[in-house]
């Protein structure tokens, strides 16, 4: 059950953080004051995302017992979320380089799990 809590917390937190920045890139004027105003408005969402990511790492560590693997897996999840949000906000279709990068991360999961 801890696996599900960890995965769902990480997905939620990483999705919130990356969606905030993707929305800012697409829809917020790059001038200083509109950006400051937007960042102040979304500050509670950053707190929520930080809490979710923290609990995702904590539950993942409790379930697996290896922090390196949990942190590497969270980076892999973040890459997948970034690809999805890039497609959603910017209509960017992943190239072979993106898939190669994801393959490298997956290989990294297996390497970190080896003892």
N, C-alpha and C positions, 0 to 999 in steps of 0.2 A: 504494500500500500504506500510505503514511503517513496517508491519509485514514481508512482502516479502524482503524489503531492509535489515531489521535486520537479518533475517534468512540467506539470501544469503551472507551478509557480514561476519557473524559469521562462516558460513561453509567455506567460502574461506580462511579467516584468520587462523582458527584452522586447516584446512587441510594443509595449507602451513607450519605452525610451526611444526606440527606433522610429516609431510612428510620429512622435513629437518632432524629431529632427527632420524626418522626411516631409512632414507637413510644413515646417518652417522653411525648408528649402524651396518648396513649391509655391507657397501661398503668402509668406510674410515678407514684406519689403526689407531688403538687406540693410537699410539705414539703422543707425544705432538705437534710437528711441522706440521705433516699432518692435525691434527685436527684444529690447529690454522689457517692454510692456508684455509681449507674448511670453517671455520666459518667466515673468512674475505670475502671470495667469496660470501657467502650467506647472508651477512649483509644487502644488499638492500632488500632481500626477507623478512627478519625479520622486517624491517621497514614497508614494504607493509602489512605484516600480522598484525602488531601492529595497523596500521591505520585502516585496515578492521575490526579487533576485536573491536577497540574503537568506530567506527561508528556503528557497529552491536549492541553494548551495548547502545549507545546513541539513535538509532532509536527504539530499543526495549523498552527503558524506556519511550520514547515519546508515543509509541503505547499503552503500558500497564499501565505505571504510578507507577510501583512497582519495585524498583531496585533489591530487594531480589529475586523476581521471575525471572527476566531477567538473573541475574548472575547464579542462579541455573539452568535455562534452558541452558545457555551457557556451563555449566559443563556437562550437559546431552548430548549436541551436541558433546562436546569434547570426551566423552566416546565412543559415537557411531563412531566418526571419528577414534579414537584409535583402536577400534575393527576392523574397515575396513582396516586400514593401517597395523595392525598386520597380518591380513589375506593376504593382498597384498604383503608385503615385506617379512614376516617371514613364511607365510603359516600356521599360527596358527589358528586352528578352535576353536571358542568360546566354553567353557564348560558350565555346568549348573551354575557354580559359576559366570560366566560373566553375564549370563541372570538374575540371582538372583540380582546381583549388579545393572543392568539396571532397574529391577523392583523396587528396593529400591529408585533409583533416580526418577523414574516416580511417585511413591507414594509421594516423597518429593515435587514434583511440586504441587501436589494437596494440600498438607499440607500448603505450603507457600502461596497458593492462597486463602486459607480459611481466613476469617476475624473474 
